[in-house]
Amino acid sequence: MGSDQQMPVVIVAGLHAEARREVVEHLLRTVPDSVVLHHDLAGAAAHGTVLRTVRDASGIVSSGETPLVGDCACCALREDLVPELERLADSGLTRLAVVELWDSVEPKAMAEVIVGHGGDRLALTNVITAVDPGLVLPCLGNGDDLAEAGLAAAPTDRRTVGDTWARQLEYAPVLAVVGNEAADDEDHALLAQLHPTALRVPAASPDLARAAFAGFDVEAAAAAQHPACALLPQDADEAGVATFVWRRHRPFHPERLYEALEDLCCAAARSRGRFWLADRPDTLLAWYAAGGALSVASAGPWLASLPEAAWEMVPPLRRAAAALDWHPEHGDRCQHLVFTSPGLDRDGLERLLDSCLLTDAEYRAGREAWQRLPAAFDTLLDAA
C-alpha cells in the first residue's frame, strides 16, 4: 500500500472471545500483509495501563502500554487507537488493519473515533461482530452488570452483559458465525431474527475476507440504531423463535406502564423500540431490554413537537422515518416496540401492552388531564 493511500481498517467485536479470535486468525491467514491491533483491558484497573499488541500471521510484532484516562480503560483505548493505526498506515506495508476490540467494548464508539479522527489516512471498510450461535441466548439472557463478570471498562460502567451483547450484535452489518455443533435451529433462528438485515458469514469462509473490504457508512449505521429511525425487526416465527411487533398511536398511561415493566422486560430475550407517555407528550422515549434488565431514556423531541423551521436541521433519515409513522392528530408520536424470544407469548404480550394505554375515557379527557397523571417515570428517567 502506498503512503498516499488510505489504509483499510476493519473492526472485529463481540463478547464471544474465542469466536472473535477465530475470526481474527482467519483474516490474518487469508489477507496478505494484514495485522491485528488489540488493546487488552483485562488488567487495566490493577495496573493503571492498557496493554496494546500488534501482531501478524507469524506472531506479535510489537507491544506497549498506554495509561488510563481518568480511570477509564475505554477512554485510553480511544486516545491510543487512531495514533497506532496512523503509525501502521505510515509504514505503507499494511494491506488491512484488523482492530480486535476487547470483550465489552462496543464497536459503534470505536467506528466513530476512526472515521472522525482518521482523516484521509484511514478508511473504515467494515464492522464485524463474531458470533458463537450457541452462546447468543445465554449472553442475551445475562442480566448481570459487566462489573460482576469482570468486563467493566471503567469504574462507572453500569452496563449489563445482555444489553452490551445485543448492541454489539445489532450494530454490525456483518456477523461472522463460528461453527458450534451444539447450536440448533432455534439458536440460528434467534440470531437471524435479532438482526435480519445483517450479512451472516461462516467464520471460515472466503467471503469473510471480502466482507472485511466491503465498505462501511458510519452515519447510516448510527441512524439504523437511533430510536427515532431504527431499522427494527419485522414479525417472524421460525424454529420456536418469534418476533412480535407492537405498534399503536395512543399514549401510555405512565403509572400502568411502570407497574407492568417487570413483566414486559422479562417477556422476551430482547426487546427494543420507541414509545411515548401521556404525561410527556413531546418526548421520544427509547426502550432497550435484555436479560430481564430494562433501560429507558429520552431520545429528544418528537418531530411533531418542533416548529417547522427546526425540521431543516433534522437528518433526512429521521424525517423519512417520521413520515412513515405520521398520524393526523399525533404526528410521529407512536408506540413501536419489538420483542424477540424463543417461546414468546404474543397474545399475552399484546394484552398486557394494550392494557397500559390510556382508556377511551382517559384519552378523551385531553392533554391537560394527561399532564396531571402520576409521573411514574420521573425517577427512572432522571437517573438515566
Stockholm file with secondary structure:
# STOCKHOLM 1.0

chainA/1-384         MGSDQQMPVVIVAGLHAEARREVVEHLLRTVPDSVVLHHDLAGAAAHGTVLRTVRDASGIVSSGETPLVGDCACCALREDLVPELERLADSGLTRLAVVELWDSVEPKAMAEVIVGHGGDRLALTNVITAVDPGLVLPCLGNGDDLAEAGLAAAPTDRRTVGDTWARQLEYAPVLAVVGNEAADDEDHALLAQLHPTALRVPAASPDLARAAFAGFDVEAAAAAQHPACALLPQDADEAGVATFVWRRHRPFHPERLYEALEDLCCAAARSRGRFWLADRPDTLLAWYAAGGALSVASAGPWLASLPEAAWEMVPPLRRAAAALDWHPEHGDRCQHLVFTSPGLDRDGLERLLDSCLLTDAEYRAGREAWQRLPAAFDTLLDAA
#=GR chainA/1-384 SS CCTTSCEEEEEEECSCHHHHHHHHHHHHHHSTTEEEEEEECTTHHHHSEEEEEEEETTEEEEEEEEECBTTBHHHHHHHHHHHHHHHHHHHTCCSEEEEECCTTCCHHHHHHHHHHHCTTTEEEEEEEEEECGGGHHHHHTCCSBTTTTTCCSSTTCCCBHHHHHHHHHHHCSEEEECCCTTCCHHHHHHHHHHSTTSEEEETTSTHHHHHHTSCCCHHHHHHHHSTTTCCCCCCEEETTEEEEEEEECSCBCHHHHHHHHHHHHTSSSEEEEEEEETTEEEEEEEEEEETTEEEEEEEEECGGGSCGGGGGGSCHHHHHHHHHTCBTTTBTCCEEEEEEEETCCHHHHHHHHHHTBCCHHHHHTCHHHHTTSCCTTHHHHHHC
#=GC SS_cons         CCTTSCEEEEEEECSCHHHHHHHHHHHHHHSTTEEEEEEECTTHHHHSEEEEEEEETTEEEEEEEEECBTTBHHHHHHHHHHHHHHHHHHHTCCSEEEEECCTTCCHHHHHHHHHHHCTTTEEEEEEEEEECGGGHHHHHTCCSBTTTTTCCSSTTCCCBHHHHHHHHHHHCSEEEECCCTTCCHHHHHHHHHHSTTSEEEETTSTHHHHHHTSCCCHHHHHHHHSTTTCCCCCCEEETTEEEEEEEECSCBCHHHHHHHHHHHHTSSSEEEEEEEETTEEEEEEEEEEETTEEEEEEEEECGGGSCGGGGGGSCHHHHHHHHHTCBTTTBTCCEEEEEEEETCCHHHHHHHHHHTBCCHHHHHTCHHHHTTSCCTTHHHHHHC
//
